[in-house]
Amino acid sequence: MKAKAMLHHRSVLLQRMESTRKAADKAPPKKKESAEAAREEAQTKFDEMSQVAKRELTQFHEQRVHAFQDSLIELAESQVSAGREYYAQLAKTLAELTRLESS
């Protein structure tokens, strides 16, 4: 849910940045300086949000990879355990068959 909120906030900032850019392009010479300042501020806010999103996305991917590695380790351990149990059962069955044949 946090990712959706961040995406929405970033989209709003992108729209604001685009609208201030257009306003700065169309601004009359008297208001050009304030329009450029607003454009730069919107660009700065968008860039800051992008950096935060990039860091959080990297962190999210690292967490996912770590969780996947843990799951793979758990799966491998359970497969080894099941293999040992299967081998023990086969060895027991073979010993029983060998005993029955020799009787």
Secondary structure, DSSP 4 states (H G I P E B T S, - for coil): -HHHHHHHHHHHHHHHHHHHHHHHHH--TTTHHHHHHHHHHHHHHHHHHHHHHHHHHHHHHHHHHHHHHHHHHHHHHHHHHHHHHHHHHHHHHHHHHHHHHH-
